[in-house]
Amino acid sequence: MAGAMTVDGTIRIDRPMPWVGRLLSLPLLAASGYLLWNVALGLRQDFFGFGRLADDLVPVLVFAGLGLLVGIPGIILLTFRYFVVLNETLRQIVITRQFGPLNIRSSRDLADYHFVSITDDYDPQATTYDVNLCGNKGTEPITLQSFTRRDEADELASEIGRLLKLPARDYVGTEPDAD
């Protein structure tokens, strides 16, 4: 099954970060490294050289602030991970967004979700097929995985449906509901 791992009634589905996002983090980290390197050189000169910290305090603080302001989004882009854990024994869904040491988790009740759907994005050039966990009106659907090939989406939807005992519905090529 593509993108999912099953262990003892628990299904973990990882949504990988696109390589473009990881690639965009490199210029941010390089710029941050350059700014923070200049801060380190300035502080070294002030403490061990001929400079005075009082003269260089404003540039040091500005460069340190800019280095952190540019570096933190770079670290977030480089280390971002998103995964969904479906726990059949606890009847619970845990959605985790993780970047660096920070984890943002949200928990939902599995009983609120009644079927697995496959949808497309209506783009004739580069169609992507999303596998979603859906419930009644008012329940926000959870996108489990996106695929470029329909057979991979069908395989994941049928496997998730079989493991959770939920029906898999194919909405590819249909118009969205007004609701």
N, C-alpha and C positions, 0 to 999 in steps of 0.2 A: 504494500500500500504506500503510495507516494506521499511523503511529507508527514506521516503519522506513525506513532509508536504505541503499542498496546502492551501494558504490563499489569497483571492482576486486577482487572476491572477498571483500570485507569488508561485513558487515551490521551496522548500528548501530541498536539499538532503545532509544529513550528512554522511560522511564516518568515521566510528569510528576508533579510534586508537586501534590496537591489544593489548590485555592485556599483551603480552610479552614485548612490548615497555614500558608500564607503570611499569612493574615489573623490567625491566632493569634500570629504573631511580632510584630505591631505593638504590642500592649499591653506585651509584654516589653521591646521596644526603647525604648518611651516611658518606662517605669519606670526602665530602666537609664540612659537619657539624663538623666532628672530627678536620679537619685542622683549620677551623675558630674558633672553641672552644679553641684550643691551642693558637691561635693568641690573643683571648680575655684574656686568662689566663696570657699570657706574658705581655700584655699591662697593665693589672690590677696590676701585680707585679711591673712593672716599674713605674707606676704612684702612687701607694699606698703602695708599699712594699719597699724592699731593693734593687731592681735592678735599672739599668740605661738604658734608652732608647738607648743611643749611643752604648752600648754593644750588645743590642738585636735587633738592627734595621735590619740587614741583614736577620736573621731567621724569623723575623716578616713579612718582605716583601715577602720572599720566600714562607712561609706558606700561607699568604694571597693570593698571586698570584696563587699558586697551588689549594687553596680552591675554588677560583673563576673559575679557568680553568676546574676543575672537576665538580663544581656545576652548571655552566650554561648549559652544555648539559643535566644534570639531570633534570633541570627545564624545558628545552625544551621538553624532552621526556615525562615528567609528564603532561604537559599542552597542548600538541599539539592537534589541531583540524583542520579538513579539511572539508569544505562544499562548495557546489555549489548552487547558487541561480539563478533560471531561471525566469526572469520577462517578462511575456507575454505582459503587457501593454506598457512597455518601449522597448520591443524587445531587451533585453540585458541579457547577462550571466555574473555573477560575481563569480569568483573563489577566495575563501578566505582560506589562510593558517594562522592559528592563534596559537601562543604559548606565554603564559603569557600575558603581556599587548601589545605585538607586533602583528599587523595585516598586512599581506601582501596580497593585493588584486590585481587581474588582471581582466579587463573587456573585454568582447568580444561581437560582434554583433550577435544576434540570427539568423539574415538573412543568415549568412555564413554557417549555419548548416541545412542539408536537410533531415536527417533520423536518427533514433535510431537503433543501431545495438546490437546484442547479439553475443559475441565471447567466445571461450573457450581457455584454455592455453595448450591443447594437452598433458596434463599429465594424464596417465591412472590411477595413484594411487589416486591422490587428485585433481580432476578437479574443477576449479573455472570458473564461468561464469560471464563475465564482460558486463555491460550495458554501451554503449558508445553513445555519441552524435557526429555524423560524418557529414562532409561536403565534398566539392569537393577536388581534388588534391591540395596539398599545405596547406590545412586547418588542423591544428593539432586536432585530436579527443580528446574529453573530456571524461574520464572515470567517470561515475556517481556513480556506485556502483558495488561491486563484491559479488557474491553469491556462495554458495556451492551446491545449488539445482537449477536445471534448471527451475522449475515451478515458483520460486520466481523471477528469472531474467525475465522470460516471462511476469509475472504480472507487474513488474515495467516498462518494456519496452513498453508494451501496454498502461499502464496508462499515461506515459510520452508522448507517441505518440498521444494519444487521447487528452490530455490537450493542447499540442502544435500544434496539427494538422499536425503531421509528420508521415510518414510510419515507421513501426518497421520491421527490416529485421533480419532474423536469419541466422548467419554464423557459427553456431556450427557444427563441423565435416568437414568443408571445408578447403582446403589449402589456405594459405594467398597469395594474389596477389604479383607479382614481384614489383609492384609500391607501 
